[in-house]
Amino acid sequence: MRETQISAPIVHSTFNTDRYEYLIITVEPGDSIKAARQRLGEHAEYGKWELSRTVILYGGRRRYWLRRRIMKVVKTTQFI
């Protein structure tokens, strides 16, 4: 099982409604589907990831795209 994380490009705009970071989990044909489902559940529960896409590739390889919203934190107080 292999994990790859992709961050969203840095764009300076006032509307950040479509900014996500992605985590791609690739499961090889010999890997356990049960273990892959456990891994997806752990990422969803503890990392606040949601399942965006699932693909079964030729040869039995499975690829899962998880995403989570990037939230920009704005400072509420300014110190002089």
KAMO-V328722 format. One record per pair of residues at least 12 apart in sequence whose ideal C-beta (glycine too) atoms are under 7 Angstrom apart, sorted by sequence separation. I is the first residue (numbers start at 1). J is the second residue. If there is no record, write none. Layout:
BEGIN
I;J
I;J
END
This chain:
BEGIN
8;20
53;65
8;21
51;64
52;65
7;21
25;39
52;66
6;21
25;40
51;66
52;67
5;21
6;22
50;66
49;66
50;67
5;23
6;24
49;67
50;68
49;68
3;23
4;24
23;43
48;68
47;68
3;25
43;66
1;25
2;26
40;64
1;27
23;49
36;62
1;31
29;59
29;60
29;61
28;61
1;35
27;61
1;36
26;61
27;62
26;63
1;39
24;63
25;64
24;65
25;66
22;65
23;66
22;66
22;67
21;67
20;67
21;68
20;68
20;69
21;70
19;69
20;70
19;70
16;72
8;70
END
